[in-house]
């Protein structure tokens, strides 16, 4: 199955998994050339910038994103889930926090936008609702 044939939820889950695994080689094929990722600190534009961001991690922790729900909203998709910080040595979850994703897919079915939000309202507003 080609990336462009993946259902949106599966594509998004694969992208979040690749980010959590710091696996830019798995992430790149899922991204549209114009991809834009907005975090709490900065904005990353383009496949290389997003891949570099995704490959960064913490010394002793792994960051995992989990998608619990996905629904159409405005000009994209609203996701809700959690971000977990897991101790690499023990596999124990050190912190788990709710997170909301404002997501956009390109016409070719690739991820073109991912914005991370602490609350549903700002994610919904990001999607133009």
Buried (B, 14 or more C-beta within 10 A) or exposed (E): EEBEEBEBEEBBBBBBBBBBBBBBEBBBBBBBEEBBBBEEEEEBEBBEBBBEBBBEEEEEBBBBBBBEEBEEBBEBBBBBBBBBBBBEEEEEEEEEEEBBBBBBBBEEBBBBBBBBBEEEEEBBEBBEB
